[in-house]
Amino acid sequence: MGRPRIGFIGAGVVGTAIASRLFEAGYPIVSVYSRTRKRALRLAERIGADVPDDPQGVVDVAEVVFLTVPDDAIEEVAGSLSWSAGKSAVHCSGSRSLEPLSEVARAGGSVGVLHPLQAFATAEQAEKNLKGSAFAIEASDEILRSELERIARSLGGRPFFLAGEKKALYHASATIASNYLVTLLELASSLWERFGSTKEDGLRALLPLVKGTVENLEAVGLPDALTGPISRGDVGTIRRHIAALSEVAPELAAVYKGLARVTIPIALAKGRIDGEAARKIERALEE
């Protein structure tokens, strides 16, 4: 089966990264549209695509159209265009299912979702991060499902299939793992200001620790990658942490206790502490 002609509506970070990588993998990217024409022209020049005056121009020439627009705009953009049988519309939202593309399906087109499970801060970084990432796929028919699987593999990704009703839990998982990691590092690095350093110095010092933890997770998995006072049953250290936080950052003491409580079962699963040690930690968190 030949590779389909692909078009992109939206030339932001995600659209630029996917379009660039697909072009490098040999896919014909025939058309790119963006509300910010400068973005579309920059991407089109790089991949040899046309830049139409309106998004309908992309639909007219492409077989598979990626709607790489903000989540809340997918339905509006898809519904404003004319579709027909033989066309496929694909969005890249992690939290939305096929519903935003209902007008495409009503017109006889195929609809799908291809969500790269990755954090995209810049287009350049996004292109680097695509390889090795998991890709959640959903599609209205087997033909598009198979095509999206091939596209994910061409991007160097690991495709898996996810039903629409599971999307909210899936995306919540991604948010906890990625977005809230940033939040935790903001909180952790801000504590460095309380002992005479700076938040910037704190982040620089903590990042190698985070990278080492990720490497441990890759090497030994869960629960064995857990280290620290809870994994050892070190109640005295936990009490000192809480006392120090309560004095200088009481709002963080509450966060610390909440995270500690959900860490106890991981420590138990690792086998370094027993039930009695877990109860001592729980009592320390309640004091």
Secondary structure as GFF3:
##gff-version 3
##sequence-region A 1 287
A	DSSP	beta_strand	6	9	.	.	.	ID=ss1
A	DSSP	alpha_helix	13	24	.	.	.	ID=ss2
A	DSSP	beta_strand	29	33	.	.	.	ID=ss3
A	DSSP	alpha_helix	37	47	.	.	.	ID=ss4
A	DSSP	alpha_helix	56	61	.	.	.	ID=ss5
A	DSSP	beta_strand	64	67	.	.	.	ID=ss6
A	DSSP	three_ten_helix	71	73	.	.	.	ID=ss7
A	DSSP	alpha_helix	74	79	.	.	.	ID=ss8
A	DSSP	beta_strand	88	91	.	.	.	ID=ss9
A	DSSP	three_ten_helix	99	101	.	.	.	ID=ss10
A	DSSP	alpha_helix	102	106	.	.	.	ID=ss11
A	DSSP	beta_strand	110	117	.	.	.	ID=ss12
A	DSSP	alpha_helix	123	130	.	.	.	ID=ss13
A	DSSP	beta_strand	134	139	.	.	.	ID=ss14
A	DSSP	alpha_helix	142	154	.	.	.	ID=ss15
A	DSSP	beta_strand	158	161	.	.	.	ID=ss16
A	DSSP	three_ten_helix	164	166	.	.	.	ID=ss17
A	DSSP	alpha_helix	167	174	.	.	.	ID=ss18
A	DSSP	pi_helix	175	179	.	.	.	ID=ss19
A	DSSP	alpha_helix	180	190	.	.	.	ID=ss20
A	DSSP	three_ten_helix	191	195	.	.	.	ID=ss21
A	DSSP	alpha_helix	199	220	.	.	.	ID=ss22
A	DSSP	alpha_helix	229	232	.	.	.	ID=ss23
A	DSSP	alpha_helix	235	248	.	.	.	ID=ss24
A	DSSP	alpha_helix	250	270	.	.	.	ID=ss25
A	DSSP	alpha_helix	275	286	.	.	.	ID=ss26
###
